[in-house]
Amino acid sequence: MVIKVLGSGCANCNRLEERVREALARLGRDDEVVHVSDIAEIMRYGVMSTPALVVDEEVRLAGRVPSVEDLMALLSR
């Protein structure tokens, strides 16, 4: 599974990436995590607010930073 964190590198974007990595570690998974900061690439996903999370090319959330526990549930689906 490829997980992309979309965002310019702001504090919330970085926080989402950290929480995604922690959620994956707790789940015992080593999925690839990519931080996408290129505005043109972010726009291709139709995301209007960042940070956003893309899992296997599907936007799963945007505009917020969920808890590690919420991310664990989202990534377990």
MOPAC internal coordinates of N, CA, C and O (Angstrom, degrees):
PM7 1SCF
backbone

  N    0.0000 0     0.00 0     0.00 0    0    0    0
  C    1.4509 1     0.00 0     0.00 0    1    0    0
  C    1.5279 1   108.10 1     0.00 0    2    1    0
  O    1.2310 1   120.96 1   -43.03 1    3    2    1
  N    1.3242 1   115.76 1   136.97 1    3    2    1
  C    1.4581 1   121.23 1   175.88 1    5    3    2
  C    1.5241 1   108.07 1  -108.54 1    6    5    3
  O    1.2310 1   121.14 1   -53.70 1    7    6    5
  N    1.3187 1   115.42 1   126.30 1    7    6    5
  C    1.4610 1   121.81 1  -178.74 1    9    7    6
  C    1.5152 1   107.63 1  -114.81 1   10    9    7
  O    1.2310 1   121.01 1   -51.90 1   11   10    9
  N    1.3288 1   115.67 1   128.10 1   11   10    9
  C    1.4616 1   120.28 1   179.41 1   13   11   10
  C    1.5191 1   109.77 1  -116.82 1   14   13   11
  O    1.2310 1   121.25 1   -47.44 1   15   14   13
  N    1.3138 1   115.21 1   132.56 1   15   14   13
  C    1.4563 1   122.16 1   172.29 1   17   15   14
  C    1.5226 1   105.27 1  -102.19 1   18   17   15
  O    1.2310 1   120.96 1   -61.44 1   19   18   17
  N    1.3309 1   115.76 1   118.56 1   19   18   17
  C    1.4547 1   120.87 1  -179.43 1   21   19   18
  C    1.5131 1   109.24 1   -98.25 1   22   21   19
  O    1.2310 1   120.79 1   -53.92 1   23   22   21
  N    1.3257 1   116.10 1   126.08 1   23   22   21
  C    1.4547 1   119.97 1   178.06 1   25   23   22
  C    1.5103 1   112.14 1   170.81 1   26   25   23
  O    1.2310 1   121.54 1   -22.09 1   27   26   25
  N    1.3114 1   114.66 1   157.91 1   27   26   25
  C    1.4566 1   122.01 1  -174.00 1   29   27   26
  C    1.5211 1   114.47 1   -73.08 1   30   29   27
  O    1.2310 1   120.07 1   169.50 1   31   30   29
  N    1.3009 1   117.48 1   -10.50 1   31   30   29
  C    1.4602 1   120.52 1  -176.10 1   33   31   30
  C    1.5154 1   111.59 1   107.39 1   34   33   31
  O    1.2310 1   120.49 1  -167.84 1   35   34   33
  N    1.3263 1   116.66 1    12.16 1   35   34   33
  C    1.4648 1   121.20 1   178.43 1   37   35   34
  C    1.5367 1   109.88 1   -68.27 1   38   37   35
  O    1.2310 1   120.80 1    -8.00 1   39   38   37
  N    1.3084 1   116.07 1   172.00 1   39   38   37
  C    1.4692 1   120.98 1  -177.70 1   41   39   38
  C    1.5275 1   111.53 1   -58.44 1   42   41   39
  O    1.2310 1   119.88 1   136.67 1   43   42   41
  N    1.3281 1   117.83 1   -43.33 1   43   42   41
  C    1.4682 1   120.20 1  -179.85 1   45   43   42
  C    1.5268 1   111.86 1   -66.56 1   46   45   43
  O    1.2310 1   120.42 1   142.56 1   47   46   45
  N    1.3180 1   116.81 1   -37.44 1   47   46   45
  C    1.4648 1   120.57 1   178.11 1   49   47   46
  C    1.5278 1   110.25 1   -63.82 1   50   49   47
  O    1.2310 1   120.70 1   135.17 1   51   50   49
  N    1.2972 1   116.26 1   -44.83 1   51   50   49
  C    1.4653 1   120.74 1   178.64 1   53   51   50
  C    1.5213 1   110.81 1   -66.46 1   54   53   51
  O    1.2310 1   120.21 1   142.02 1   55   54   53
  N    1.3163 1   117.21 1   -37.98 1   55   54   53
  C    1.4646 1   121.19 1   178.41 1   57   55   54
  C    1.5313 1   110.24 1   -63.31 1   58   57   55
  O    1.2310 1   120.30 1   138.28 1   59   58   57
  N    1.3445 1   117.03 1   -41.72 1   59   58   57
  C    1.4669 1   119.96 1   178.54 1   61   59   58
  C    1.5249 1   110.09 1   -61.91 1   62   61   59
  O    1.2310 1   120.15 1   136.19 1   63   62   61
  N    1.3116 1   117.33 1   -43.81 1   63   62   61
  C    1.4643 1   119.79 1   179.31 1   65   63   62
  C    1.5334 1   110.65 1   -61.21 1   66   65   63
  O    1.2310 1   120.02 1   136.17 1   67   66   65
  N    1.3152 1   117.56 1   -43.83 1   67   66   65
  C    1.4631 1   121.07 1   178.57 1   69   67   66
  C    1.5215 1   110.88 1   -60.54 1   70   69   67
  O    1.2310 1   120.59 1   136.49 1   71   70   69
  N    1.3268 1   116.48 1   -43.51 1   71   70   69
  C    1.4648 1   120.08 1  -178.75 1   73   71   70
  C    1.5210 1   111.78 1   -69.03 1   74   73   71
  O    1.2310 1   120.10 1   143.84 1   75   74   73
  N    1.3231 1   117.42 1   -36.16 1   75   74   73
  C    1.4658 1   120.39 1   176.31 1   77   75   74
  C    1.5259 1   109.58 1   -62.53 1   78   77   75
  O    1.2310 1   120.49 1   134.30 1   79   78   77
  N    1.3146 1   116.66 1   -45.70 1   79   78   77
  C    1.4692 1   120.25 1   179.56 1   81   79   78
  C    1.5348 1   111.09 1   -63.01 1   82   81   79
  O    1.2310 1   120.36 1   141.10 1   83   82   81
  N    1.3303 1   116.92 1   -38.90 1   83   82   81
  C    1.4639 1   119.90 1   177.92 1   85   83   82
  C    1.5254 1   111.00 1   -66.91 1   86   85   83
  O    1.2310 1   120.43 1   137.51 1   87   86   85
  N    1.3213 1   116.77 1   -42.49 1   87   86   85
  C    1.4731 1   120.93 1   178.64 1   89   87   86
  C    1.5218 1   110.10 1   -60.33 1   90   89   87
  O    1.2310 1   120.20 1   135.33 1   91   90   89
  N    1.3179 1   117.23 1   -44.67 1   91   90   89
  C    1.4648 1   120.58 1   179.00 1   93   91   90
  C    1.5245 1   111.05 1   -63.27 1   94   93   91
  O    1.2310 1   120.42 1   139.09 1   95   94   93
  N    1.3280 1   116.80 1   -40.91 1   95   94   93
  C    1.4735 1   120.37 1   178.88 1   97   95   94
  C    1.5209 1   110.25 1   -62.18 1   98   97   95
  O    1.2310 1   120.38 1   136.50 1   99   98   97
  N    1.3189 1   116.88 1   -43.50 1   99   98   97
  C    1.4686 1   120.14 1   179.41 1  101   99   98
  C    1.5166 1   111.64 1   -64.84 1  102  101   99
  O    1.2310 1   120.81 1   148.19 1  103  102  101
  N    1.3309 1   116.06 1   -31.81 1  103  102  101
  C    1.4669 1   120.82 1   178.69 1  105  103  102
  C    1.5226 1   112.05 1   -81.59 1  106  105  103
  O    1.2310 1   120.66 1   172.90 1  107  106  105
  N    1.3431 1   116.34 1    -7.10 1  107  106  105
  C    1.4601 1   120.51 1  -179.37 1  109  107  106
  C    1.5181 1   112.93 1    72.79 1  110  109  107
  O    1.2310 1   120.43 1  -150.24 1  111  110  109
  N    1.3184 1   116.78 1    29.76 1  111  110  109
  C    1.4672 1   121.47 1  -178.30 1  113  111  110
  C    1.5185 1   110.47 1  -112.96 1  114  113  111
  O    1.2310 1   120.95 1   -25.57 1  115  114  113
  N    1.3127 1   115.79 1   154.43 1  115  114  113
  C    1.4625 1   120.71 1  -179.62 1  117  115  114
  C    1.5276 1   111.07 1  -125.33 1  118  117  115
  O    1.2310 1   120.65 1  -137.96 1  119  118  117
  N    1.3247 1   116.36 1    42.04 1  119  118  117
  C    1.4606 1   122.03 1   179.04 1  121  119  118
  C    1.5253 1   110.24 1   -60.16 1  122  121  119
  O    1.2310 1   121.07 1   -27.66 1  123  122  121
  N    1.3083 1   115.56 1   152.34 1  123  122  121
  C    1.4611 1   121.15 1   177.93 1  125  123  122
  C    1.5260 1   109.41 1   -74.46 1  126  125  123
  O    1.2310 1   120.40 1   -50.41 1  127  126  125
  N    1.3264 1   116.85 1   129.59 1  127  126  125
  C    1.4621 1   122.93 1   177.20 1  129  127  126
  C    1.5296 1   107.67 1  -116.25 1  130  129  127
  O    1.2310 1   121.10 1   -54.30 1  131  130  129
  N    1.3291 1   115.50 1   125.70 1  131  130  129
  C    1.4576 1   121.71 1  -178.69 1  133  131  130
  C    1.5208 1   108.51 1  -122.70 1  134  133  131
  O    1.2310 1   120.34 1   -48.26 1  135  134  133
  N    1.3237 1   116.95 1   131.74 1  135  134  133
  C    1.4718 1   121.03 1   176.20 1  137  135  134
  C    1.5284 1   107.46 1   -98.20 1  138  137  135
  O    1.2310 1   120.61 1   -63.78 1  139  138  137
  N    1.3222 1   116.44 1   116.22 1  139  138  137
  C    1.4643 1   122.27 1  -178.29 1  141  139  138
  C    1.5186 1   108.38 1  -102.42 1  142  141  139
  O    1.2310 1   120.69 1   -63.09 1  143  142  141
  N    1.3215 1   116.28 1   116.91 1  143  142  141
  C    1.4674 1   120.08 1  -179.82 1  145  143  142
  C    1.5263 1   112.60 1  -113.74 1  146  145  143
  O    1.2310 1   120.21 1   174.81 1  147  146  145
  N    1.3257 1   117.20 1    -5.19 1  147  146  145
  C    1.4603 1   121.44 1   179.62 1  149  147  146
  C    1.5317 1   109.58 1   -71.14 1  150  149  147
  O    1.2310 1   120.44 1   -61.70 1  151  150  149
  N    1.3264 1   116.76 1   118.30 1  151  150  149
  C    1.4627 1   121.60 1  -175.14 1  153  151  150
  C    1.5256 1   111.81 1   -59.73 1  154  153  151
  O    1.2310 1   120.03 1   139.91 1  155  154  153
  N    1.3204 1   117.55 1   -40.09 1  155  154  153
  C    1.4721 1   120.57 1  -179.95 1  157  155  154
  C    1.5279 1   110.65 1   -61.82 1  158  157  155
  O    1.2310 1   119.96 1   138.62 1  159  158  157
  N    1.3221 1   117.69 1   -41.38 1  159  158  157
  C    1.4626 1   120.69 1   179.20 1  161  159  158
  C    1.5278 1   110.84 1   -68.85 1  162  161  159
  O    1.2310 1   120.17 1   140.22 1  163  162  161
  N    1.3236 1   117.28 1   -39.78 1  163  162  161
  C    1.4661 1   120.87 1   177.75 1  165  163  162
  C    1.5239 1   109.80 1   -60.81 1  166  165  163
  O    1.2310 1   120.37 1   137.82 1  167  166  165
  N    1.3271 1   116.90 1   -42.18 1  167  166  165
  C    1.4635 1   121.54 1  -179.16 1  169  167  166
  C    1.5324 1   111.67 1   -62.93 1  170  169  167
  O    1.2310 1   120.09 1   148.67 1  171  170  169
  N    1.3129 1   117.44 1   -31.33 1  171  170  169
  C    1.4703 1   120.88 1   179.02 1  173  171  170
  C    1.5225 1   112.09 1   -61.44 1  174  173  171
  O    1.2310 1   120.47 1   155.90 1  175  174  173
  N    1.3194 1   116.71 1   -24.10 1  175  174  173
  C    1.4691 1   120.36 1   178.50 1  177  175  174
  C    1.5308 1   111.97 1   -86.00 1  178  177  175
  O    1.2310 1   120.10 1   174.27 1  179  178  177
  N    1.3185 1   117.41 1    -5.73 1  179  178  177
  C    1.4574 1   120.88 1   179.96 1  181  179  178
  C    1.5147 1   113.77 1    74.49 1  182  181  179
  O    1.2310 1   120.65 1  -161.42 1  183  182  181
  N    1.3063 1   116.37 1    18.58 1  183  182  181
  C    1.4666 1   121.73 1  -178.42 1  185  183  182
  C    1.5219 1   109.19 1   -79.62 1  186  185  183
  O    1.2310 1   120.91 1   -51.99 1  187  186  185
  N    1.3370 1   115.87 1   128.01 1  187  186  185
  C    1.4548 1   120.59 1  -179.07 1  189  187  186
  C    1.5319 1   112.44 1   -99.32 1  190  189  187
  O    1.2310 1   120.15 1   159.98 1  191  190  189
  N    1.3233 1   117.32 1   -20.02 1  191  190  189
  C    1.4631 1   119.90 1   177.67 1  193  191  190
  C    1.5259 1   109.08 1  -140.40 1  194  193  191
  O    1.2310 1   121.64 1   -38.83 1  195  194  193
  N    1.3179 1   114.47 1   141.17 1  195  194  193
  C    1.4508 1   120.31 1  -179.99 1  197  195  194
  C    1.5219 1   108.75 1  -113.75 1  198  197  195
  O    1.2310 1   119.58 1   -19.74 1  199  198  197
  N    1.2966 1   118.40 1   160.26 1  199  198  197
  C    1.4491 1   126.37 1     5.20 1  201  199  198
  C    1.5298 1   111.38 1   -74.90 1  202  201  199
  O    1.2310 1   121.50 1   -19.93 1  203  202  201
  N    1.3123 1   114.73 1   160.07 1  203  202  201
  C    1.4564 1   120.97 1   176.88 1  205  203  202
  C    1.5193 1   108.39 1  -136.15 1  206  205  203
  O    1.2310 1   121.50 1   -23.44 1  207  206  205
  N    1.3189 1   114.74 1   156.56 1  207  206  205
  C    1.4583 1   120.64 1  -178.81 1  209  207  206
  C    1.5243 1   108.66 1  -123.94 1  210  209  207
  O    1.2310 1   121.23 1   -53.14 1  211  210  209
  N    1.3280 1   115.25 1   126.86 1  211  210  209
  C    1.4609 1   122.11 1   179.03 1  213  211  210
  C    1.5198 1   107.70 1  -117.60 1  214  213  211
  O    1.2310 1   120.72 1   -54.12 1  215  214  213
  N    1.3271 1   116.22 1   125.88 1  215  214  213
  C    1.4563 1   121.48 1   179.71 1  217  215  214
  C    1.5303 1   107.26 1  -119.14 1  218  217  215
  O    1.2310 1   120.97 1   -60.91 1  219  218  217
  N    1.3113 1   115.75 1   119.09 1  219  218  217
  C    1.4668 1   121.42 1  -176.91 1  221  219  218
  C    1.5209 1   111.93 1    47.57 1  222  221  219
  O    1.2310 1   121.28 1  -130.35 1  223  222  221
  N    1.3434 1   115.15 1    49.65 1  223  222  221
  C    1.4649 1   125.22 1   175.47 1  225  223  222
  C    1.5278 1   114.39 1    68.07 1  226  225  223
  O    1.2310 1   119.58 1  -164.95 1  227  226  225
  N    1.3329 1   118.41 1    15.05 1  227  226  225
  C    1.4640 1   122.90 1   175.38 1  229  227  226
  C    1.5280 1   108.71 1  -115.52 1  230  229  227
  O    1.2310 1   120.72 1   -54.58 1  231  230  229
  N    1.3372 1   116.22 1   125.42 1  231  230  229
  C    1.4644 1   120.26 1   177.68 1  233  231  230
  C    1.5250 1   107.50 1   -69.02 1  234  233  231
  O    1.2310 1   120.86 1   -58.66 1  235  234  233
  N    1.3294 1   115.95 1   121.34 1  235  234  233
  C    1.4692 1   121.03 1  -177.16 1  237  235  234
  C    1.5190 1   112.85 1  -104.01 1  238  237  235
  O    1.2310 1   120.24 1   154.79 1  239  238  237
  N    1.3420 1   117.14 1   -25.21 1  239  238  237
  C    1.4643 1   120.31 1   175.22 1  241  239  238
  C    1.5045 1   109.42 1  -162.79 1  242  241  239
  O    1.2310 1   121.10 1   -22.81 1  243  242  241
  N    1.3293 1   115.50 1   157.19 1  243  242  241
  C    1.4671 1   120.79 1   179.70 1  245  243  242
  C    1.5221 1   109.67 1  -153.20 1  246  245  243
  O    1.2310 1   121.44 1   -33.26 1  247  246  245
  N    1.3351 1   114.86 1   146.74 1  247  246  245
  C    1.4473 1   121.47 1   173.00 1  249  247  246
  C    1.5069 1   117.06 1    79.95 1  250  249  247
  O    1.2310 1   120.25 1  -168.05 1  251  250  249
  N    1.3328 1   117.13 1    11.95 1  251  250  249
  C    1.4642 1   118.79 1   179.06 1  253  251  250
  C    1.5199 1   110.17 1  -155.42 1  254  253  251
  O    1.2310 1   121.51 1   -14.16 1  255  254  253
  N    1.3344 1   114.71 1   165.84 1  255  254  253
  C    1.4612 1   121.26 1   178.16 1  257  255  254
  C    1.5286 1   106.93 1  -120.77 1  258  257  255
  O    1.2310 1   120.22 1   -80.48 1  259  258  257
  N    1.3280 1   117.19 1    99.52 1  259  258  257
  C    1.4692 1   119.75 1  -179.53 1  261  259  258
  C    1.5250 1   111.64 1   -73.33 1  262  261  259
  O    1.2310 1   121.19 1   -12.66 1  263  262  261
  N    1.3093 1   115.33 1   167.34 1  263  262  261
  C    1.4596 1   120.96 1   177.82 1  265  263  262
  C    1.5261 1   109.96 1   -69.69 1  266  265  263
  O    1.2310 1   120.64 1   -16.13 1  267  266  265
  N    1.3056 1   116.38 1   163.87 1  267  266  265
  C    1.4656 1   121.47 1   176.95 1  269  267  266
  C    1.5160 1   109.25 1   -59.63 1  270  269  267
  O    1.2310 1   120.00 1   139.10 1  271  270  269
  N    1.3237 1   117.60 1   -40.90 1  271  270  269
  C    1.4487 1   121.61 1  -179.27 1  273  271  270
  C    1.5266 1   111.09 1   -63.26 1  274  273  271
  O    1.2310 1   120.14 1   137.60 1  275  274  273
  N    1.3371 1   117.34 1   -42.40 1  275  274  273
  C    1.4690 1   120.55 1   177.75 1  277  275  274
  C    1.5249 1   110.44 1   -63.96 1  278  277  275
  O    1.2310 1   120.44 1   141.05 1  279  278  277
  N    1.3266 1   116.76 1   -38.95 1  279  278  277
  C    1.4569 1   120.18 1   178.24 1  281  279  278
  C    1.5194 1   111.15 1   -66.65 1  282  281  279
  O    1.2310 1   120.23 1   142.02 1  283  282  281
  N    1.3119 1   117.16 1   -37.98 1  283  282  281
  C    1.4706 1   120.31 1   176.83 1  285  283  282
  C    1.5254 1   110.28 1   -59.41 1  286  285  283
  O    1.2310 1   120.47 1   136.27 1  287  286  285
  N    1.3206 1   116.71 1   -43.73 1  287  286  285
  C    1.4720 1   120.48 1   178.49 1  289  287  286
  C    1.5251 1   110.83 1   -64.84 1  290  289  287
  O    1.2310 1   120.41 1   136.75 1  291  290  289
  N    1.3172 1   116.82 1   -43.25 1  291  290  289
  C    1.4586 1   121.31 1  -179.35 1  293  291  290
  C    1.5316 1   110.91 1   -64.21 1  294  293  291
  O    1.2310 1   120.21 1   138.05 1  295  294  293
  N    1.3113 1   117.20 1   -41.95 1  295  294  293
  C    1.4647 1   120.87 1  -177.83 1  297  295  294
  C    1.5209 1   113.24 1   -78.67 1  298  297  295
  O    1.2310 1   120.06 1   168.05 1  299  298  297
  N    1.3108 1   117.49 1   -11.95 1  299  298  297
  C    1.4749 1   121.31 1   179.19 1  301  299  298
  C    1.5171 1   111.69 1   -86.07 1  302  301  299
  O    1.2310 1   120.39 1   166.82 1  303  302  301
  N    1.3245 1   116.86 1   -13.18 1  303  302  301
  C    1.4733 1   119.97 1  -177.92 1  305  303  302
  C    1.4868 1   111.91 1   -72.12 1  306  305  303
  O    1.2310 1   120.10 1   180.00 1  307  306  305

